[in-house]
């Protein structure tokens, strides 16, 4: 009542009415609901109900009444603890009222009680009569809820709890952006700015370091704050009652009151419509590049096992298993390269974007990049149906399902994408094998990611196994029963779909046998208007050829183009011409031009014949205009140049020349059509 009215009431009722303090009048900007309890007016059942709803409890005693002090330990604290779990005890504030009636302090009596019960946050002596420490009392009550001591500090041992040390260690490693084991002035200023929205002055930074130097010998090294120094500072804050400083840091880095990373921090909202995929954007790749450089201490463009372990120290567990080394590119020693590192993140984003968001959260992406959340690192592609309608795609990651019978060479195809020949593949342990492989492929100068997925042999494919951008059907040329499975799966799932398919004749270095199927693989491809089977082997001295991967990626990028390239490079002049000639765009333009030219020629020839049958004594001027009207109608559509626009002003002396050019144009058109047809015939023959 003194808090609300700011004066002592003459008549004090046994129990005050419930009071709500609005957020704008409290230092922490949090509304506070105060509920009074009177033992004289209320039952124990009502008290238990209020305790279950409380966030903090103030136990009030009279400093001049020993019996009142004794009831703190004999009645109130045991009663409260009975109604709460041991692991989630409510914070308690001891309030010594009527301090105006005594000349001494009750703290000597209260300190043993505070040491005995760790749930007691603090003790405040006050006077409701002269308003001493009344507002401070409720401020400490708010602090006990918003910035509790319990999860951070153990008063008996006078040191921080292991969970707090673990969280602050992760924060230190994230903030140590050059990974040298210390926070230099630039890193400390960045840390100060992102946590408290204000940088530290140079003198303030030096004062902080001097405080650390004074208390511990190895708290500062090379003018930078070490991990020990960082932990000591937070211990000092807590011991001096500045819990809010440590809690501000912890909550900025995503921790809740139990010192666990919150689901809101790890899994921000990200909407992904159907038929859309997820990819990392440019900012995410820059962040991952800096993360790789930070931990690649020997600068060999690969992460050794120790370097990878150091990177994952900010994770609660090791996220990558041994199969990752057979999913992405590695160096000769089996260490993940820079390209392999980015590829693995690309794979995780594509297959499980929620896990990618979680991993980026552990690395502190939103903090170091000063973004709202990790969701800003993700690009959601547009619906694939729109790509097909517009006949262009903005995607950078394409999925290829590799289908075939067991032992047909699918694993060889996957490992060949990573540049591994047969001899390197034989060294892979069975328990380290991966069903995925991902690497970059260049198509017409553009870098794209090709993701290969090995689909296990089964009678029917599931819906998830059908979804992809391109299908790779693999058969073994040395196994006569291998192709039949590819043909059956194609007819069951892909014959009527818009997903492009490519057949791979694997193990082409072995003797080829006739396939036990009604028609040969080549005839099968020709019948279903597919590219011919592509010979492939990974039994090479160097890295296997990547031609088929370029072709697969091209087919995934342009599923509408119906490419019919007969070789496998897809880069030579022949392939480019072949693909261009078979493109839908050229076919459409060619048909329109042929239709327009033929229509004009027919009209011109008919008009010319009518002129020849006319009276010989007719005016030669009419013939001149007739001839030139034909020329105009032909040339005006193709050229629009000033030479042809002036054809109307032809005199009688130009008649012979005009007739010659009309015949020459007609002959050139016929020659062009015949030449184009012959060129197509030669291409088919090849």
DRENKEDREN-372793 format. One line per 4 residues: for each residue x, y, z of C-alpha. Coordinates in steps of 0.25 Angstrom, whole numbers, padded with zeros to 4 digits, always signed. Each point is the difference from the previous one (the first is absolute). Layout:
BEGIN
X Y Z  ...
This chain:
BEGIN
+0000 +0000 +0000  +0012 +0009 +0003  +0005 -0003 -0014  -0013 +0004 -0007
-0004 +0012 +0008  +0015 +0005 +0004  -0005 +0002 +0014  -0002 -0009 +0012
-0015 -0003 +0003  -0006 +0004 +0013  -0008 -0013 +0000  +0006 -0013 -0005
-0009 -0011 -0004  +0004 -0014 +0002  +0001 -0002 -0015  +0002 +0010 -0012
-0008 -0001 -0013  +0008 -0006 -0012  +0008 +0010 -0007  +0006 +0001 -0014
+0011 +0009 -0003  +0001 +0004 -0015  +0012 -0003 -0008  +0003 +0015 -0003
+0003 +0003 +0015  +0010 -0011 +0003  +0015 +0000 -0004  -0001 -0014 -0007
-0012 +0004 -0008  -0008 -0012 +0005  -0014 +0001 +0006  -0001 -0006 +0014
-0012 -0006 +0007  +0001 +0001 +0015  -0008 -0009 +0009  -0001 +0001 +0015
-0002 -0011 +0009  -0006 +0000 +0014  +0001 -0012 +0009  -0012 +0006 +0008
-0010 +0001 -0011  +0005 -0011 -0010  +0001 -0015 +0000  +0012 -0009 -0003
-0007 -0005 -0012  -0001 +0014 -0005  +0015 +0003 +0003  +0004 -0013 -0008
-0008 +0005 -0012  +0007 +0013 +0000  +0014 -0006 +0002  -0003 -0009 -0012
-0003 +0013 -0009  +0012 +0008 +0006  +0013 +0004 -0007  +0007 +0005 +0012
-0004 +0000 +0015  +0003 +0011 +0010  +0001 -0005 +0014  -0003 +0011 +0010
+0005 +0000 +0014  +0001 +0011 +0011  +0015 +0003 +0003  -0005 +0003 +0015
-0007 -0013 +0002  +0009 -0013 +0002  -0012 -0009 -0002  -0003 +0006 -0013
+0014 -0002 -0005  -0001 -0015 +0005  -0012 -0003 -0008  +0008 +0003 -0013
+0007 -0013 +0002  -0010 -0008 +0009  -0013 +0003 -0009  +0001 +0008 -0012
+0012 -0006 -0008  -0004 -0014 +0003  -0014 +0003 -0004  +0004 +0006 -0014
+0010 -0011 -0003  -0010 -0011 +0002  -0008 +0006 -0011  +0011 +0002 -0010
+0009 -0010 -0007  +0014 -0001 +0005  +0006 +0004 -0014  -0009 +0012 -0002
-0001 +0007 +0013  -0006 +0013 +0001  +0010 +0012 +0003  -0003 +0006 +0014
+0003 +0014 +0005  +0001 +0002 +0015  -0006 +0013 +0004  +0003 +0006 +0014
-0011 +0010 +0003  -0001 +0010 +0011  +0015 +0004 -0001  -0004 +0014 +0006
-0003 -0006 +0014  +0014 -0006 +0002  +0014 +0006 +0000  +0007 -0013 -0004
-0001 -0009 -0013  -0005 -0014 +0000  +0010 -0004 -0011  +0009 -0008 +0010
-0012 -0009 +0003  -0005 -0001 -0015  +0013 -0003 -0007  +0001 -0015 +0006
-0014 -0002 -0006  +0004 +0006 -0013  +0012 -0010 -0001  -0009 -0012 +0004
-0010 +0003 -0011  +0005 +0002 -0014  -0013 +0004 -0005  +0001 +0013 +0008
+0004 +0011 -0010  +0002 +0012 +0010  -0004 +0006 +0013  -0005 +0015 +0001
-0003 +0007 +0013  -0011 +0011 -0002  -0010 +0008 +0007  -0014 +0002 -0005
-0002 +0012 +0009  +0011 +0009 -0005  +0000 -0007 -0014  +0015 -0005 +0001
+0004 -0010 -0010  -0015 -0002 -0004  +0002 +0002 -0015  +0013 -0008 +0000
-0006 -0012 +0006  -0009 -0002 -0012  +0011 +0003 -0009  +0008 -0011 +0006
-0012 -0009 -0001  -0001 +0003 -0015  +0015 -0003 -0002  -0002 -0013 +0007
-0009 -0004 -0011  +0006 +0006 -0012  +0015 -0002 +0005  +0000 -0012 +0010
+0013 -0004 +0007  -0003 -0014 +0001  +0003 -0005 -0014  +0013 +0008 -0001
+0007 -0001 +0014  +0002 -0009 +0011  +0002 +0008 +0013  +0005 -0011 +0008
+0012 -0002 -0009  +0001 +0014 -0004  +0001 -0003 -0015  -0009 -0001 -0013
-0007 -0012 -0002  +0004 -0010 -0012  -0012 +0003 -0009  +0004 +0015 +0001
+0014 -0002 -0003  -0003 -0009 -0012  -0010 +0011 -0005  +0010 +0011 +0002
+0012 -0008 -0006  -0009 -0002 -0013  -0002 +0015 +0000  +0015 +0003 +0001
+0003 -0009 -0011  -0010 +0006 -0010  +0005 +0014 +0004  +0014 -0004 -0002
-0001 +0002 -0015  +0015 -0002 -0004  +0000 -0013 +0009  +0013 +0005 +0007
-0005 -0004 +0014  -0002 +0015 +0004  -0009 +0011 -0002  +0007 +0012 -0005
-0005 +0014 +0001  -0008 +0000 -0013  -0007 -0014 +0004  -0003 +0006 +0014
-0006 +0012 -0006  -0008 -0008 -0010  -0005 -0009 +0012  -0003 +0013 +0008
-0008 +0006 -0011  -0009 -0012 -0004  -0003 -0003 +0015  -0001 +0014 +0006
-0002 +0008 -0013  +0012 +0009 +0004  +0015 -0001 -0002  +0010 +0001 +0010
+0010 +0012 +0001  +0015 -0004 -0001  +0002 +0004 +0014  -0012 -0008 +0005
+0006 -0012 -0008  +0013 +0002 +0007  -0006 +0001 +0014  -0007 -0013 -0002
+0013 -0007 -0004  +0007 +0006 +0012  -0011 -0005 +0009  +0002 -0014 -0005
+0015 +0001 +0000  -0001 +0004 +0015  -0007 -0013 +0004  +0005 -0011 -0009
+0013 -0001 -0007  -0004 -0007 -0013  -0013 +0009 -0003  +0006 +0009 -0010
+0010 -0005 -0011  +0006 +0008 -0011  -0009 +0012 +0004  -0012 -0009 -0002
-0010 -0006 +0010  +0001 -0015 +0001  -0011 -0010 +0003  +0004 +0000 +0015
+0000 +0015 +0001  -0014 +0000 -0007  -0006 -0010 +0010  +0007 +0008 +0011
-0007 +0013 -0004  -0014 -0007 +0000  +0003 -0007 +0014  +0003 +0014 +0005
-0013 +0006 -0006  -0008 -0011 +0007  +0007 +0002 +0014  -0002 +0015 -0001
-0015 -0002 -0002  +0000 +0004 -0015  -0006 -0013 -0005  -0007 +0008 -0011
+0013 +0002 -0007  +0002 -0015 -0002  -0014 -0003 -0003  +0000 +0011 -0011
+0011 -0007 -0006  -0006 -0014 +0001  -0013 +0004 -0006  +0006 +0008 -0011
+0007 -0013 -0004  -0013 -0008 +0001  -0001 -0006 +0014  -0012 -0002 +0008
-0001 +0000 +0016  +0005 -0014 +0000  +0012 +0003 -0008  -0005 -0008 -0012
-0001 +0006 -0014  -0014 +0004 -0003  -0008 -0006 -0011  -0004 +0013 -0005
+0015 +0003 -0002  +0004 -0013 -0006  -0012 -0002 -0009  -0006 +0013 -0005
-0012 +0000 -0008  +0002 -0003 -0015  -0011 -0003 -0009  +0003 -0009 -0012
-0012 -0002 -0010  -0002 -0014 -0007  +0009 -0003 -0012  +0011 +0010 +0005
+0014 -0002 +0005  +0009 +0007 +0010  +0014 +0005 -0004  +0011 +0008 +0007
+0001 +0014 -0005  +0012 +0009 -0002  +0001 +0005 +0014  -0001 -0014 +0006
+0012 -0004 -0009  +0008 +0012 +0004  -0002 -0004 +0015  +0003 -0014 -0003
+0013 +0004 -0007  +0004 +0008 +0012  -0003 -0011 +0009  +0009 -0010 -0008
+0011 +0010 -0001  -0001 +0003 +0015  +0003 -0015 +0003  +0009 -0003 -0011
+0012 +0003 +0008  +0011 -0006 -0009  -0006 +0007 -0012  +0000 -0013 -0008
-0015 +0002 -0005  -0004 -0013 +0007  -0005 -0002 +0015  +0008 -0011 +0007
-0007 -0008 +0011  +0005 +0009 +0011  -0004 +0013 -0008  -0014 -0006 -0002
-0001 -0004 +0014  +0003 +0014 +0004  -0010 +0005 -0009  -0011 -0008 +0006
+0003 +0004 +0015  -0011 +0010 -0001  -0010 -0012 -0003  -0006 -0008 +0011
+0004 -0013 -0009  +0008 -0003 -0012  -0010 +0002 -0011  +0008 -0007 -0011
+0003 -0015 -0001  +0011 -0008 -0007  -0009 -0001 -0013  +0002 +0015 -0002
+0014 -0003 -0006  -0006 -0009 -0011  -0011 +0011 -0003  +0008 +0012 -0003
+0014 +0002 -0006  +0012 -0002 +0009  +0015 +0001 -0002  +0010 -0012 -0001
+0000 -0002 +0015  -0015 +0000 +0001  -0002 +0013 +0006  -0012 +0009 -0005
+0004 +0011 -0009  -0006 +0014 -0001  -0008 -0005 -0012  -0005 -0012 +0008
-0003 +0009 +0012  -0009 +0009 -0008  -0006 -0013 -0007  -0004 -0006 +0013
-0007 +0012 +0005  -0007 +0001 -0014  -0005 -0014 +0002  -0005 +0002 +0014
-0008 +0012 -0004  -0006 -0007 -0012  -0004 -0013 +0007  -0003 +0005 +0014
-0001 +0015 +0001  -0004 +0000 +0015  +0013 -0007 +0004  +0008 +0010 -0008
-0007 +0011 +0008  +0004 -0007 +0012  +0014 -0001 -0004  +0001 +0014 -0004
-0006 +0004 +0014  +0012 -0008 +0007  +0010 +0008 -0009  -0007 +0013 +0004
-0004 +0004 -0014  -0010 +0011 +0004  +0009 +0006 +0010  +0013 +0001 -0008
-0008 +0005 -0013  -0009 +0009 +0009  -0012 -0007 -0007  -0014 -0002 +0007
+0001 -0015 -0001  +0007 -0012 -0008  -0012 +0001 -0009  +0007 +0011 -0008
+0010 -0009 -0004  -0010 -0009 -0008  -0006 +0002 -0014  -0013 -0007 -0003
+0000 -0003 -0015  -0013 +0002 -0008  -0009 -0011 -0004  +0005 -0009 -0010
-0012 +0001 -0008  +0003 +0014 -0002  +0014 -0003 -0005  -0006 -0010 -0010
-0010 +0011 -0005  +0010 +0011 -0001  +0011 -0010 -0006  +0011 +0005 +0009
+0004 -0002 +0014  +0006 +0008 +0012  +0005 -0013 +0007  +0014 -0003 +0003
-0002 -0014 +0006  -0005 -0011 -0008  -0004 -0014 +0005  +0003 -0013 -0008
-0005 -0013 +0004  +0009 -0012 -0004  -0008 -0012 -0002  +0005 -0014 -0004
+0002 -0015 +0005  +0010 -0003 +0011  +0014 +0000 -0004  -0003 +0007 -0013
+0010 +0011 +0003  -0009 +0010 +0006  +0010 +0003 +0012  +0011 +0002 -0011
-0008 +0010 -0006  -0002 +0008 +0013  +0015 -0001 +0003  +0004 +0004 -0014
-0008 +0013 +0003  +0010 +0003 +0011  +0012 -0003 -0010  +0003 -0014 +0006
+0004 -0012 -0009  -0002 -0015 +0003  +0013 -0001 +0008  -0004 +0011 +0010
-0014 -0006 +0001  +0005 -0013 +0004  +0006 +0006 +0013  -0014 +0005 +0005
-0005 -0008 +0012  -0014 -0006 -0001  -0004 +0007 +0013  +0005 +0013 -0006
-0008 +0000 -0013  -0009 +0011 -0004  -0013 -0001 -0008  +0002 +0015 -0004
+0011 +0007 -0008  +0000 +0015 -0003  +0010 +0009 -0008  +0001 +0012 -0009
-0002 -0001 -0015  +0002 +0011 -0010  -0011 +0001 -0011  +0002 +0011 -0011
+0009 +0007 +0010  -0010 +0000 +0012  +0004 -0008 +0013  -0011 -0009 +0004
-0001 -0011 +0011  -0003 -0014 -0005  -0006 -0009 +0011  +0000 -0015 -0002
-0009 -0009 +0008  +0002 -0015 -0001  -0013 -0006 +0000  -0001 -0015 +0005
-0005 -0011 -0009  -0015 -0002 +0002  -0012 -0005 -0008  -0007 +0014 +0001
+0006 +0013 +0004  -0007 +0009 +0011  -0005 +0014 -0003  +0012 +0006 +0007
+0010 -0009 -0009  -0007 +0006 -0013  +0002 +0014 +0004  +0012 +0006 -0007
+0005 +0009 -0011  +0006 -0011 -0009  +0001 -0015 +0000  +0013 -0008 -0002
-0004 -0015 -0004  +0013 -0008 +0002  +0002 -0014 -0006  +0012 -0009 +0000
+0005 -0003 -0014  +0006 -0014 +0005  -0013 -0004 +0006  -0010 -0005 -0010
-0012 +0002 +0010  +0004 +0014 +0005  -0007 +0008 -0011  -0014 -0006 +0002
-0002 +0007 +0014  +0003 +0013 -0006  -0010 -0001 -0011  -0010 -0005 +0010
+0002 +0011 +0009  +0000 +0010 -0011  -0014 -0005 -0005  -0006 +0000 +0013
+0004 +0013 +0005  +0006 +0009 -0010  -0005 -0003 -0014  -0011 +0010 +0001
+0006 +0010 +0010  +0007 +0013 -0004  +0013 -0005 +0008  +0012 -0001 -0010
+0007 -0014 +0000  +0014 -0004 -0004  +0004 -0015 -0001  +0015 -0003 +0004
+0007 -0012 -0005  +0009 -0002 +0012  +0013 -0009 +0001  +0002 +0003 -0015
+0015 -0005 +0001  -0006 -0014 +0002  -0005 -0009 -0011  -0014 +0004 -0005
-0010 -0011 +0000  -0014 +0000 -0007  -0011 +0004 +0010  -0011 -0009 +0002
-0011 +0009 -0004  -0009 +0001 -0012  +0008 +0012 -0006  +0014 +0005 +0001
+0003 +0012 +0010  +0003 +0009 -0012  -0013 -0004 -0007  -0008 +0002 +0013
+0006 +0014 +0001  -0004 +0003 -0015  -0014 -0005 +0002  -0002 +0009 +0012
+0007 +0012 -0006  +0011 -0001 +0011  +0015 +0003 -0002  +0008 -0013 -0004
+0006 -0008 +0012  +0012 +0007 +0005  +0013 -0009 +0002  +0006 +0003 +0014
+0011 -0007 +0008  +0007 +0005 +0013  +0012 -0010 -0003  +0009 +0010 -0004
+0014 +0004 +0004  -0004 +0015 +0003  -0013 +0006 +0004  -0012 -0006 -0008
-0006 +0009 -0011  -0011 +0010 +0005  -0007 +0001 -0014  -0012 -0008 +0005
-0002 +0009 +0012  +0001 +0013 -0009  -0011 -0007 -0009  -0009 -0004 +0012
+0001 +0014 +0006  -0003 +0006 -0014  -0012 -0009 -0001  -0005 +0004 +0014
+0002 +0015 -0004  -0007 -0001 -0013  -0010 -0011 +0001  -0009 +0006 -0011
+0011 +0001 -0010  +0000 -0015 -0004  +0015 +0000 -0002  +0005 -0011 -0010
+0015 +0002 +0001  +0006 -0013 -0006  +0014 +0002 +0007  +0002 +0002 +0015
+0007 +0012 +0002  -0011 +0010 -0003  +0011 +0011 -0001  +0005 -0002 -0014
-0004 +0008 -0012  -0008 -0012 -0006  -0008 -0002 +0014  -0003 +0015 +0001
-0005 +0000 -0015  -0008 -0012 +0002  -0007 +0005 +0013  -0002 +0013 -0007
-0006 -0006 -0012  -0010 -0009 +0008  -0004 +0011 +0010  -0015 +0004 +0000
+0004 +0015 -0002  +0007 -0003 -0013  -0011 -0009 -0005  -0011 +0010 +0003
+0008 +0011 -0007  +0004 -0009 -0012  -0015 -0004 -0002  -0005 +0015 +0000
+0011 +0004 -0010  -0003 -0011 -0009  -0015 +0002 +0000  +0002 +0015 -0002
+0010 -0001 -0012  -0008 -0011 -0007  -0013 +0008 +0001  +0007 +0012 -0006
+0007 -0008 -0011  -0013 -0007 -0004  -0007 +0014 -0001  +0011 +0005 -0008
+0001 -0011 -0010  -0015 +0000 -0002  +0000 +0015 -0003  +0012 -0001 -0009
-0007 -0011 -0008  -0012 +0009 -0002  +0008 +0011 -0005  +0007 -0009 -0011
-0014 -0005 -0005  -0005 +0015 -0002  +0000 +0008 -0013  +0014 +0002 -0006
-0004 +0014 -0003  -0003 +0003 +0015  +0007 +0010 +0007  +0014 -0004 +0004
-0001 +0009 +0012  -0011 -0009 +0006  +0010 -0012 -0001  +0011 +0007 +0007
-0009 +0004 +0012  -0005 -0014 +0000  +0014 -0006 +0001  +0004 +0010 +0010
-0012 -0002 +0009  +0005 -0015 +0001  +0014 +0004 +0003  -0006 +0010 +0011
-0008 -0010 +0006  +0011 -0010 +0001  +0011 +0009 +0005  -0008 +0010 +0008
-0002 -0012 +0010  +0014 -0004 +0002  +0009 +0013 -0002  -0008 +0013 +0002
+0013 +0007 -0005  -0001 +0013 -0008  +0005 -0008 -0013  -0013 -0008 -0001
-0009 +0012 +0004  +0004 +0007 -0012  -0003 -0011 -0010  -0013 +0007 -0003
+0007 +0011 -0008  +0005 -0009 -0011  +0000 +0004 -0014  -0003 -0008 -0013
+0016 -0002 -0002  +0000 -0007 +0013  -0010 -0011 -0004  +0011 -0010 -0004
+0008 +0002 +0012  -0012 -0002 +0009  -0004 -0013 -0006  +0013 -0005 +0002
+0000 +0003 +0015  -0013 -0007 +0001  +0005 -0012 -0006  +0013 +0000 +0008
-0008 +0002 +0013  -0009 -0012 -0003  +0012 -0009 -0004  +0007 +0004 +0013
-0012 -0004 +0008  -0001 -0013 -0006  +0015 -0002 +0001  -0001 +0003 +0015
-0011 -0009 +0003  +0007 -0012 -0007  +0013 +0003 +0007  -0007 +0000 +0013
-0007 -0013 -0003  +0014 -0006 -0004  +0007 +0005 +0013  -0011 -0007 +0008
+0001 -0013 -0007  +0015 +0000 +0002  -0002 +0003 +0015  -0009 -0012 +0001
+0009 -0009 -0007  +0012 +0004 +0009
